[in-house]
Amino acid sequence: MKLHRCGILFFAALLSALAVAQAPTLLLERRGDYLHVAAPQLHFLAGKAAETLQNGSTAAFLMTLTVLPENAGEPIFQLKEKFVFSFDLWEEKYSVVLSGAKERAASRLTAVMAEAWCLEKMSIPVRAIPGDRSFKVMIECSMEQNDDKRSGDNNSNLTLAGLIDVFSRKKSEQPPRWKAVAGPFHLADLK
C-alpha cells in the first residue's frame, strides 16, 4: 500500500511539472483600446547581451510583435521597434531608449524591469484584431550587431595587415535571437 501511494504522489508531481513547463510564455491583457503583452519567461538581457552591456558598449535590440490568424496565414498586425540599451556600471542598472519618432527612455532599471518596459511600449490596437476569429501572438527579439564588427569590406583589408586579419578571423557569430508564441486567443475572452 505504501509503494502504491508513493507512485501516485510521483505521478502527480510529474503532471504538475509538465503543466508548469507547458505554461504559455506570453500573457495577453486587454487595457482599454489596446492589448498588452507580457513575457515573464523571455529574458534577452542575459548571456552575450548582458556581457556586451556590462563591458561598456551599448546594445540595440530589434523587437517584432506579430498577430497571426490561428491557422497559418498573413499577419493581421505587426509592430517593429528598436530599443537601445546601456548599462550603468556604478549603479548596476540598465537604461533603455525606444528609438524613432516617438523617442522615449527609461533608466535605473533592473534587467527584468527593462525587458518588461520594452514589451509595455509594444501594444496592439484592439481595432486591428477581428472580433470573430481566433489569433496567436508572437514576439521576436534579436540583438543588432555593431557596425564595426560587420564592416569586413572596408579598404583597410587591402593592406597586408588587413588581409592577415581577414584570413585569421573566426567565423562571425550570428546575433542572439529570442522568440515566443502564445495562443489561440479570442478577443471576446480578453478582459
DAMO-V736909 format. One record per residue. N is the residue number from 0. PHI is phi in radians with two decimals (none if undefined). OMEGA is omega in radians with two decimals (* if undefined). Layout:
<<N PHI OMEGA> <N PHI OMEGA>>
This chain:
<<0 none -3.13> <1 -1.14 3.13> <2 -1.13 3.13> <3 -1.11 3.13> <4 -1.12 3.10> <5 -1.12 3.12> <6 -1.11 3.12> <7 -1.15 3.11> <8 -1.10 3.10> <9 -1.10 3.14> <10 -1.10 3.11> <11 -1.13 3.11> <12 -1.14 3.11> <13 -1.12 3.10> <14 -1.09 3.11> <15 -1.11 3.12> <16 -1.11 3.11> <17 -1.13 3.13> <18 -1.10 3.12> <19 -1.18 -3.12> <20 -1.17 -3.12> <21 -1.69 3.12> <22 -1.09 -3.11> <23 -1.09 -3.13> <24 -1.52 3.10> <25 -2.09 3.06> <26 -1.99 -3.11> <27 -2.13 -3.09> <28 -2.35 3.10> <29 -1.66 3.06> <30 -2.26 -3.12> <31 1.16 -3.09> <32 -1.61 -3.10> <33 -2.33 2.99> <34 -1.79 -3.13> <35 -2.01 -3.10> <36 -1.87 2.99> <37 -2.20 3.14> <38 -2.36 -3.05> <39 -1.12 -3.13> <40 -1.74 -3.11> <41 -1.75 -3.10> <42 -2.05 -3.13> <43 -1.69 3.07> <44 -1.62 3.14> <45 -2.51 3.07> <46 1.06 -3.08> <47 -1.07 3.14> <48 -1.10 3.13> <49 -1.12 3.13> <50 -1.09 3.11> <51 -1.03 -3.12> <52 -1.18 -3.11> <53 -1.28 3.03> <54 -1.58 3.05> <55 1.68 3.12> <56 -1.54 2.97> <57 -1.59 3.10> <58 -2.43 3.10> <59 -1.86 3.11> <60 -2.11 3.07> <61 -1.73 -3.13> <62 -2.07 3.11> <63 -2.19 3.07> <64 -1.90 -3.06> <65 -2.19 3.01> <66 -1.89 -3.09> <67 -2.10 3.00> <68 -1.06 -3.13> <69 -0.98 3.04> <70 -1.65 -3.04> <71 -0.76 3.12> <72 2.86 3.12> <73 -1.19 3.11> <74 -1.04 3.08> <75 -1.41 -3.11> <76 -2.64 3.08> <77 -2.56 3.13> <78 -2.28 3.11> <79 -2.07 3.12> <80 -2.38 3.09> <81 -2.06 3.13> <82 -2.03 3.14> <83 -1.93 -3.08> <84 -1.92 2.94> <85 -2.43 -3.08> <86 -2.26 3.10> <87 -1.53 -3.09> <88 -1.11 -3.10> <89 -1.22 -3.12> <90 -1.56 -3.06> <91 0.97 3.13> <92 -2.30 -3.13> <93 -1.76 2.96> <94 -2.14 -3.12> <95 -2.45 3.11> <96 -2.19 3.00> <97 -1.50 -3.06> <98 -1.44 -3.13> <99 2.16 -3.07> <100 -1.13 -3.08> <101 -1.79 -3.01> <102 -0.84 3.09> <103 -2.28 -3.08> <104 -2.51 3.03> <105 -2.52 -3.14> <106 -2.47 -3.14> <107 1.03 -3.10> <108 -1.93 2.95> <109 -1.29 3.14> <110 -1.04 -3.13> <111 -1.11 3.13> <112 -1.14 -3.13> <113 -1.17 3.10> <114 -1.10 3.12> <115 -1.14 3.12> <116 -1.05 3.13> <117 -1.07 -3.13> <118 -1.15 3.11> <119 -1.11 -3.13> <120 -1.38 -3.12> <121 -1.94 -3.12> <122 -1.98 -3.10> <123 -1.93 3.08> <124 -1.15 -3.13> <125 -1.03 -3.10> <126 -1.12 3.13> <127 -1.43 -3.07> <128 -1.78 3.07> <129 -1.16 -3.08> <130 -1.30 -3.06> <131 -1.79 -3.10> <132 -2.19 3.04> <133 -1.39 -3.09> <134 -2.53 3.05> <135 -2.03 3.10> <136 -2.11 3.14> <137 -2.27 3.04> <138 -2.09 3.09> <139 -2.15 -3.12> <140 -2.44 3.07> <141 -2.41 3.11> <142 -1.50 -3.13> <143 -1.35 3.10> <144 -1.31 3.06> <145 -1.20 -3.12> <146 -1.06 -3.09> <147 -1.20 3.11> <148 -1.42 -3.10> <149 -1.49 -3.01> <150 -1.41 3.11> <151 -1.58 -3.07> <152 -1.94 3.13> <153 -1.44 -3.03> <154 -1.23 -3.13> <155 -1.18 3.12> <156 -1.29 -3.13> <157 -1.41 3.07> <158 -1.53 3.12> <159 -1.06 3.12> <160 -1.11 3.12> <161 -1.14 3.12> <162 -1.15 3.09> <163 -1.08 3.12> <164 -1.09 -3.12> <165 -1.10 -3.06> <166 -1.35 3.12> <167 -1.67 -3.10> <168 -1.27 3.06> <169 -1.26 3.10> <170 -1.04 -3.10> <171 -1.19 -3.13> <172 -1.44 3.05> <173 -1.31 3.12> <174 -1.17 3.13> <175 -1.06 3.13> <176 -2.34 3.09> <177 -2.31 -3.13> <178 -2.66 3.08> <179 -2.50 -3.13> <180 -2.31 3.07> <181 -2.52 3.10> <182 2.41 0.16> <183 -1.42 3.05> <184 -2.04 3.00> <185 -2.27 -3.03> <186 -0.94 -3.11> <187 -1.13 -3.11> <188 -1.47 -3.10> <189 -1.55 -3.11> <190 -2.08 *>>
